Structures are given as C-alpha cells and as structure tokens.
C-alpha cells in the first residue's frame, strides 16, 4: 500500500474520469454518448500530460491518438 502515498492527485482525477467516461459510454444511451467521449478525451489529455512528464513517450502517443479519436467521435455524435 505504500505505493499510493506518492501518487499525484492529477493521476487519480484522470483515473476517475476514465471510469466515468466508460460508464457513460457503456450506458447505451445515444443522447449521452457525446458526454462520455468528452469525459474520456479530458481523461486522456491528463494521461498525455502525465506521459510527457514521466518521459513515457509510447504511452503519451497512445493517449494522444485516443484524444484525437475521441474528439472525432464527439464531432460525429453532434453531427458537426
């Protein structure tokens, strides 16, 4: 349990947003899908920053791709 003491609070926010985003997306309610994608893209943006800060380039790039695809999904759901 000692590993949790040094955990940055931003990581917990990213984790909670990721769970919330997946929860909204998995509700199968079409009218809230854009919200789920928005929450997920915010979560991934946090993880892009943390990957950059940790110098974990592969993780950062993976999350960056997910951010772009999430934005694409938001635009598709809103018919923009």
Phi, psi and omega in degrees: 000348181295338180294337183280340183296322182267008183288132180289133180303330179299324178297321179293321177298315177300320179294313180296318178296323179297316179295316180297317178299315179294323178299313179295316181296325183275001179287345180064021175264108186301325184290344180252005182299322180298325179292318177300317178292324178295313178298317180296321180291325176294316177302313181294327177297320176299316181290331173297313179299315181293323176298318178296314181298322180278357185060035177259079187299316179301317179294318179300315181293321178299314180291326178297318176299317180296322177299312180297319179291327176294317178297319176300316179296319178300312180298320178295316181294327180271002181057041179257000000 
